[in-house]
């Protein structure tokens, strides 16, 4: 894992690259070259994981000097790709060198065969083209800004803003409030974008003007297999095991981020079966007696698997004192409270290892979230009942966020708009009262992936929702903060459950093998029953959360942050409406996601380089 930074006709020095030193403290490289009259500058910060020798130094170019690459990530099948190349002489065994020659021999289409997590820039001097790519599931973010003929791209926003200042977009802020995150290509800044998962930028330098277009390379969702459940389970075993084995590729020690759930336990079990040494596992918990604490559950898993288990606990004071720093690290506001415990967990793991595996990525393709149960129910409940249900719930002053959301979703017959209502944190009316902005972007962003993936060809809407979630919610929310926070601690985080071959297999299965009413992750748990004790497999799901519902109630700290009249936040948001949200939470309604998102926005807006 590393950090990449590059520009066209916008030279930079080591000071800009230094902004991402945390992503690669082991080595750095900076190169300038001229292509078709344009000055290209490429920078790289290296976290040495595979081929830790100088043979893996970047920027890296081919022997003939025609092609050059800067690469962040891992391509786990790179040795298989290398064996298929005409190039037989290599300086080392890094995956960077393998994909450089794969791209040189086969062109940008070669990236369709890369099984891994990545963001890279590939330069073809003769064709006068640059390609900047993001992996199929968006595990690694890539940001860019085009201003006239000047292009800047990077693994993080900070170096781009150092080279060219930007302004917060009020329209994008409204989309953030609705979705809880900003879907690619949007960021909170009006002129900085991020490449969509499974897309690349093609940058043409041959004409007078720099030409740029974003091109998808991900396939549509595979057709459904005709397969029995026992045969599917046997194949799942093969794909899961192969995914974990591939992602053990490393020249340094690998650990496990271990929760109390089944996903990380399965990853740990598979990794343990393939490693001769004892694996270190890391778990976060809470000092208060919170229901979200998973230390005891994780300890049971670690004991069963024989893992070297390490834990850290945090308090509500840790949460509030660390929040501003975590927002600085993630760069983009999110409504996901788990980014705070991830900070402490990553710091613990980074004190002992350079690489960790995680169980992230199972819930979206396998139907593990409550929202998939709600979408299944829409088959049986007429939309005409929605207004009645809304009236009954509001009249009874029911405070359950799940029931309130479900009644709202029931009224919508259009699939994409129903997904949007399922996802939204703030409603369009609430956003308008808070900001005076009419939100108009979110639906189009969801519809883009829905159409691109051929979702309408799937026979039921829950499959469509899962497919969209894998490329949107997962990529630009959970995976985004995981990348930013782990890399802030110079820690590489791998996601075996998003192995390309494994996900393709899962998405080809009949939906009833993944999710049914009252059941999710069906084949996943049946597989787990072969590897783990029943009390680990069938524990109640806690999720990787913080006990913020309790911490935010009657909190003077929260009020002091959000109701500060001298903040930049107060220039964007109606303070009376913000106060109403706080009071609603104090009255027993669960507004923790709303409040956490506002806290994150508050700290981003009050960065001293932001303009109103």
HELIX and SHEET records of a PDB file:
HELIX    1   1 UNK A   14  UNK A   17  1                                   4    
HELIX    2   2 UNK A   18  UNK A   23  5                                   6    
HELIX    3   3 UNK A   54  UNK A   56  5                                   3    
HELIX    4   4 UNK A   78  UNK A   83  1                                   6    
HELIX    5   5 UNK A   95  UNK A  106  1                                  12    
HELIX    6   6 UNK A  108  UNK A  113  5                                   6    
HELIX    7   7 UNK A  158  UNK A  163  1                                   6    
HELIX    8   8 UNK A  170  UNK A  179  1                                  10    
HELIX    9   9 UNK A  229  UNK A  246  1                                  18    
HELIX   10  10 UNK A  262  UNK A  274  1                                  13    
HELIX   11  11 UNK A  295  UNK A  305  1                                  11    
HELIX   12  12 UNK A  316  UNK A  330  1                                  15    
HELIX   13  13 UNK A  338  UNK A  350  1                                  13    
HELIX   14  14 UNK A  362  UNK A  366  1                                   5    
HELIX   15  15 UNK A  370  UNK A  377  1                                   8    
HELIX   16  16 UNK A  383  UNK A  385  5                                   3    
HELIX   17  17 UNK A  386  UNK A  395  1                                  10    
HELIX   18  18 UNK A  401  UNK A  410  1                                  10    
HELIX   19  19 UNK A  415  UNK A  423  1                                   9    
HELIX   20  20 UNK A  428  UNK A  435  1                                   8    
HELIX   21  21 UNK A  442  UNK A  452  1                                  11    
HELIX   22  22 UNK A  455  UNK A  457  5                                   3    
HELIX   23  23 UNK A  461  UNK A  471  1                                  11    
HELIX   24  24 UNK A  473  UNK A  473  1                                   1    
HELIX   25  25 UNK A  474  UNK A  478  3                                   5    
HELIX   26  26 UNK A  479  UNK A  488  1                                  10    
HELIX   27  27 UNK A  496  UNK A  498  5                                   3    
HELIX   28  28 UNK A  500  UNK A  508  1                                   9    
HELIX   29  29 UNK A  511  UNK A  513  5                                   3    
HELIX   30  30 UNK A  522  UNK A  531  1                                  10    
HELIX   31  31 UNK A  534  UNK A  537  1                                   4    
HELIX   32  32 UNK A  548  UNK A  551  1                                   4    
HELIX   33  33 UNK A  556  UNK A  562  1                                   7    
HELIX   34  34 UNK A  569  UNK A  572  1                                   4    
HELIX   35  35 UNK A  575  UNK A  586  1                                  12    
HELIX   36  36 UNK A  592  UNK A  605  1                                  14    
SHEET    1   A 7 UNK A  27  UNK A  35  0                                        
SHEET    2   A 7 UNK A  38  UNK A  46 -1                                        
SHEET    3   A 7 UNK A   2  UNK A   8 -1                                        
SHEET    4   A 7 UNK A 150  UNK A 154 -1                                        
SHEET    5   A 7 UNK A 143  UNK A 147 -1                                        
SHEET    6   A 7 UNK A 193  UNK A 194 -1                                        
SHEET    7   A 7 UNK A 185  UNK A 186 -1                                        
SHEET    1   B 6 UNK A  60  UNK A  61  0                                        
SHEET    2   B 6 UNK A  67  UNK A  75 -1                                        
SHEET    3   B 6 UNK A 116  UNK A 124 -1                                        
SHEET    4   B 6 UNK A 129  UNK A 134 -1                                        
SHEET    5   B 6 UNK A 199  UNK A 204 -1                                        
SHEET    6   B 6 UNK A 211  UNK A 216 -1                                        
SHEET    1   C 5 UNK A 308  UNK A 314  0                                        
SHEET    2   C 5 UNK A 280  UNK A 286  1                                        
SHEET    3   C 5 UNK A 254  UNK A 257  1                                        
SHEET    4   C 5 UNK A 355  UNK A 357  1                                        
SHEET    5   C 5 UNK A 492  UNK A 494  1                                        
SHEET    1   D 2 UNK A 515  UNK A 516  0                                        
SHEET    2   D 2 UNK A 519  UNK A 520 -1                                        
END                                                                             
